[in-house]
Amino acid sequence: MSSTDPLPTLLLVDGHAYAYRAFYAIRSLNSPDGSPTNAIYGFVKMLQKMENILRPTHRLVLWDRGLAAERMAELPEYKQQRAPTPEDLERQFPQIESWLEAAGIAAWSHPETEADDWIGTYARRAEAQGWRTVVASSDKDFMQLVSDRVGLFNPNDKVEKVWTAAEVVAKTGVRPEQVVDWLSLIGDAVDNIPGVPGVGSKTATQLLQKYDSIESLMGRLAEVKSESQRTNLQASADSLLRNRRLISLRTDLVGGPDLQALRIESPDAVRRERLGTMYRKWGFRSLLSELGLPWEASGQGTLL
């Protein structure tokens, strides 16, 4: 996905995931007035780094705005084990969103909708147009989206390469189109989705390599040699179907900005001044220098 590639490349960023990552990556950073800025600074630098590596032509940051009602109806415990957002991080979300707006970086969210589903929707929209897409996230759910035109950029991968189907198979032992079934079998502790008792990732991989899908597996259950596995799979028949509905990403949501509106443009003079005002307020001297603007703010603080 080089800068000379004629095909548009869309970068889809899981906003909350990267804000959290930035918050914990930089443990202490404050503006001259003492307000926390570690998540803001980390988010800006992470986005810059990704764009330098991936060279996308278009980009969109997606935010969570609550949990999907249909998933909560299926499983009231869905994602309910997660700890509350740290107060210092919560305070920085509006400022990150203000920075995105000032920088001319498109962002989108919708009430009671998860960013994951919008990412799935935009990946398929871009794919339908013949574009390439890179999803920036460490969430294993996104492996189900991988195709010839959709890749993953995992921030936990030190190699800093875009994952293709080959990496998905290397990681899980199953193809991208089998990932939903694989996760349905093993469950997802992060999302509080229980799997089949006694079926871990290795067993799930073996079952899908042999039977290809949950439907085929359940139809040929008598062939499973382990009695305990047969019993547990049979007892989990309904929950497996539920898990598939919970884990399958929506790719047909309606709304959001048009793909063409997501083109990356260098900030003009007005945007540069708006960003400069923010950087002075937050004490981000190095980012201000990158814009070629002078440091004019008074007061002391951590200057980066």
N, C-alpha and C positions, 0 to 999 in steps of 0.2 A: 504494500500500500504506500508507494512512494509519492512524493509531491508531483512527479511527472505523470502519474497515472491519470488518464483522461476521465475515468469514472468518478463521480462524486462519492465521497466517503463521509458517512454520518457518524459522529461520535455521540453516543447516548450515555449520560452520566447519572448514576444513582446518587442523587443529591444528599440525602440523609446519610447514606453509607459513607460517603466521602467526608462529610462534615464530622461524623463520629470519628472516623479514622484520623482526621486532622487534629481533632480535639485531644485524642489520646497520644498522638505522635509527638505533640509539642505540649509538655506538661505545664509550663508556666510562661505566659506572655501577656503583658498588659499595655494598654495605651497610656499616654501621659497623664490621663485623669484617673488611672487605676482600673479601668474596665477591662475585662478579659478579652483578648483578641487572638488567642492561640488557634481557635478553630478557623477564624477568618483568614489569618495569614497562611495556615497550612492548606486550606482549601484553595486559595489563590495559587500557591506554589505547586500543588498537586495538579491542578488543571493546566498550568503552564507546562509542566513536565510532560504530561500526557500528550498535549498538542505538539510539543517538540518531537516526541517519539513517533506519534501516529500520523501527523500532518493531515488531519481531516479537512475537508472543504466545508462541512456543515457540522453543527453541534447543537445539542439540546440537553439541558439539565432537568431532570424529573424529580418531583418531590412527592412524598407521601402526604395525604390529607385524610388520614383515618384508614380503618380497615374496611374491606369490601363486605357489604351486608350479606351477600350470598354465602361467603365463606363463614361468617359468624353464625349464620343460620345452620350451616352444615355441622360446625364444630364450635360451640361457644367458648371452648378453651383455646381457640386459635390465637397464637401469639400473646396470650394473656400472662405468660410467665416472665415477660420482659420487664426489666427494671425501668423505673421512671427516667426520663431524660435528665441528666445533670443540669442543675440550675444555670451554671456558668455557660454551658453549651446552649441551652434554651435561649439565653439572652443574645446569643450571637447569630441565631438563624435569621432574624430580620435584617441584620447588617450584611450577612452573606447575600441575601436576596437583593438588597439595595446595591451591593457591589455588582452583581450580575446585571442588573438593570442599567447601572451607570456604564458598565463596560460593553453594553450592547449584546450580551450573551443571552440567548433565548432560554426561558425556563417555563415549565408548565406543571400544573397540578389541578386536581379537581376534587371537590368534597367527597369523602367516603370512598376514595379510590387510592389504590396502592401504586407507587411508582413502578413496581415490577410489571403491572399490566400495561401501563403506558409505554414502558420500554418495549414490551412484546409487540404492542400495536405499532409503534413507530419503526421497529425493526422490520416488520412485515410490510408496512407501507413503503419503506425504502427499497426493500427487496423486490416488491412488485414493480418498482420503477427502474429496476436494473442497477440500483446503487449498491455499494458496499456499506456495511454497518459494523461498527465496533461498539460493543457494550462494555462499559467500564464498571466492573463490580467483581467482588469475590464471592457473590451469592451463587451457590451451586445450581439453583433453579434455572439460571440463565443458560446452562448447558443445553437445555431442550431447544433453544432457539438457533443453535449453531447449524449453519448450512454453508453452501459454497460461497454465499455472499454475506453471511453474518458470522463474526468472530467475537471472541471475548478477550478483554484485557484485564487480567487479574492483578491487582496491586500487590498481592502476596507472592506473586511469581517473580523472583529476582532476575530471571532471564529477560523479563520485560518484552515478551513476544506476544503476538496475537494468537490466541488459541483457535485451532480449527477442529474439525471432527477427529483428526488424528490424536490431538491432545485430550479430547474428551474420552476417547476409547482408552488411551493410555492411563488416564486417571480413574476411570470407572470400570472398564472392561466391556462397556456397552456403547452402542451408537447413540448419537444425539436424540433420534426419534424414540429411543427406548428409555431415556432418562426419566421421564415422568413415571413409568412403571417401576423403574429401579428405585426411585425415591419413595414411591408408594409402598413398596415392599419393606424398605428399611426404616421408613419414617423420617421425620425431620425434627430433631430436638430444638433447633433454633426457632422453628415456627410452632413448636408444641404439637406436632402431628405424630401420633403413635404408629409404629409399623407393626409388622407381623412378629409375634413373640418367637425368639429363636432364629430369626432371619437377619443376619448382618449383611454388610456390603458384599463380602466375598460370596456368601450363599446366594444373594440376590443376583449377582453377576452370573454365577453358574446356572441358575434357573433360567435367566433370560437368554443366555447363550444357547441353551438347549431348546427352550420352548418359544423364544422370540418375544412373546407378549404375555400379559396377565390373562387375557382371554384364552389364549392357547394353553397356558399353564393350568388354568382352572378347568378347562375342558379335558385335559389329559392328566388330571390329578392322580389317578390310579397308577400312573407310571412313576410317580415320585417314590423313591425307594425308602426314604426315612418315614417311619410311621408318625413320629412326632411332627415332622414338617407337614405331612398330609393333614394331620389333625388341626394344626395351627392355621394352615392356609384355608382349610374349609371353614373354620370358625371365623376367619377374618374376611370372608368373601364380601360382605357388605361394606366393611371399613376400607377394603382395598379400592372399591369403586368410589367411595367418598374421598379417599386420599387422592385419587386421580383428579377428581373435580377440584380439590383444594390446591393441588400442586400445578395443574395446567394453567399456564399464563393466558390471560385474555389477550387476543391479538386483533380484536374487532371493535375497540372502543371508538366512540364518535366524538369529534371535537379536537381542540388543540391547534397550534399554529401549523400553517402549510409548510410542507417540506422546503419549498424554495425560500421561505422566510428565515430559514436556519443557516443561511450562508454566513461564513465567518468573514468579517470585515475588520480591518485595522481601525482602532478608535480615532475619530476625527478630533479636531482641536477642542471642541466643546466637551466631548467625552473625556478627553485627557485631563482637562481642567477639573471636571467633576471627580475623576479618579484621584487627581492630585489632592483635592480638598479632603477626600476620605483618607488617603494615605498619611497626610499630615496629622489629621485627627487621631489616627490609630498609631502613629509613630513608626510607619513602615518606610524608613529612609531609603532602603535599597530598591523597593518597588517604585518609589518616587523618582529615583535616579534613572531607572529603566525607562521612564517616560520622558526623561530629559528635562524635568522640571526642578526648580530650586526648592530648597528647604526653607520655609519662611515661618513655620510655627514656633511659638515660644513654649516654654515649659519643659519639664524633664520627663523622661519615660524610656522605655526600652526601644531602641531604634535599630531596626534590622535592614 
